[in-house]
Amino acid sequence: MYMALVSFDDPGFIVLPTHRIVTKLGMTGGDAIRRLGEYFKVEEVSLAKLKEMTLSYDQEGKIFGLVLEEGCFLLTMIDKEKAKERMVHGKPDIWYDLNVNVLAHLIFDELLELKEDRWESVLKFEHTVDGAVAPLQKGEAQAVFLLQPPKVEMLEKMGAVNERMPQKSTYFYPKLATGLVFYSHQE
């Protein structure tokens, strides 16, 4: 096993977002918007506005971008306490502040009925907005959820309460150089 240790205080250490591409939503875009409207203010915006949203840090799991065939939407959580009631119970408060947890356990699991046993077959992951939206534009996906990156401090806080970061939530930058360790430098 190989590992690298980096200080949380390193000014060059950042975590980038990993957006979710939903290949099979199981409902129309209009139905998804109606369901999301129970917990989120749904505002139609431009793709440029969503790209701008992804450049700022996660706001305690309250803001998401959604791209559908019907258009681009900014989702802003209305009532966090009401939302917590629909998610997994018994987690530390910080767990509910992480946008990937809100996306997985409120939006996917509860509101859109995309249960965890289906995630592997219907979700793809992409780090850039353009790369995430491309499958939708080609007709290969039905929805794209755009996320804000978590603050580095969030990783530290999750670790302090013995919680793991969810799958595809820790895309670190800069990446360690590959090949240096595995490449034979002898000829």
C-alpha angles and dihedrals in degrees: 000000000000126000141171126211118213127177116247085223095059104120092214094054113100138158117226125206124260110210123212123233114198111205096183115027096174094221140051121277089247091055090049091051091050092051093046090049090071091070105016139053101237113209123179109230140160124274087244089060090052091049088053090050091056091058094066126071125267112281099217092294094299105115130061138162121227126193119191134162084261093059145277122309137188112216117204118182113242103197119012095191091053089049092051089057090063094049134073111302128225099038124131114266092250090061090065090052094064112096095213089058091050090047094048101039104030107025102032103028102035111021102033096029093231096149121206094251088064098047095090092055099042106031130079127178132224134172100208127063093226091049091050095049096045096079090051091051090050092050093249095115138035102208141013124202114202119203137198115236117258118244113254088241089065090067090053093047093049090050092049090061093043095250123139122228110249124254114288094009100108108066100157127201132236097039117217114254110262125214095036093096098032099041118093107232092194121087 
